[in-house]
């Protein structure tokens, strides 16, 4: 896989799948380049949809949710 293609893939997925949804739960699997590409494109597109990041808790086996707020992520 070419990492340079991840932003385009993320943008394509967002544009193709979010119509009509109020919320998207994104399960964070640990492949950081994919996550960062997705968040960069999410910020650019500014969809009218709430993004919730789902983090796995190894101790309980459950997922912990984190509402993504683009304004709180600055470099």
C-alpha positions in Angstrom: 0.0 0.0 0.0 1.2 3.5 -0.8 0.8 5.7 2.2 0.5 8.8 -0.1 -2.8 7.4 -1.4 -4.4 7.3 2.1 -5.8 10.9 2.0 -7.5 10.3 -1.3 -9.0 7.0 -0.1 -10.3 8.7 3.1 -11.8 11.6 1.1 -13.5 9.1 -1.3 -14.9 7.0 1.6 -16.2 10.1 3.5 -17.9 11.5 0.4 -19.4 8.1 -0.6 -20.7 7.0 2.9 -21.8 9.9 5.0 -25.0 11.1 3.2 -27.9 11.1 5.6 -26.0 10.2 8.8 -25.8 12.3 11.9 -23.0 10.3 13.5 -20.0 8.2 12.5 -18.3 5.8 14.9 -14.7 5.2 13.8 -13.0 2.3 15.4 -9.3 3.1 16.0 -7.3 0.0 15.1 -3.8 1.2 15.6 -2.8 1.9 12.0 -1.8 5.6 12.6 -1.2 6.6 9.0 -4.8 5.7 8.1 -6.2 7.5 11.1 -4.3 10.7 10.6 -5.2 10.7 6.8 -8.8 10.2 7.7 -8.8 13.1 10.3 -7.0 15.4 7.9 -9.6 14.8 5.2 -12.4 15.0 7.8 -11.2 18.5 8.8 -10.9 19.6 5.2 -14.4 18.5 4.3 -16.1 19.6 7.5 -19.0 17.2 7.2 -22.3 17.9 9.1 -21.9 14.7 11.0 -20.5 14.0 14.5 -17.4 11.9 14.5 -16.9 9.5 17.5 -13.5 7.8 17.8 -13.9 4.3 19.4 -10.8 3.2 21.4 -10.4 -0.5 22.5 -9.9 -1.0 26.3 -7.7 -4.1 26.7 -8.7 -4.5 30.3 -12.4 -4.7 29.8 -12.6 -5.7 26.1 -15.1 -2.9 25.6 -14.7 0.3 23.5 -14.4 3.8 25.0 -15.9 6.6 22.9 -14.3 10.0 22.3 -16.1 12.7 20.5 -13.8 14.3 17.9 -13.7 18.1 18.0 -11.6 19.4 15.1 -11.1 22.7 16.8 -9.2 21.0 19.7 -6.6 19.4 17.4 -4.1 22.0 16.2 -0.5 21.5 15.2 
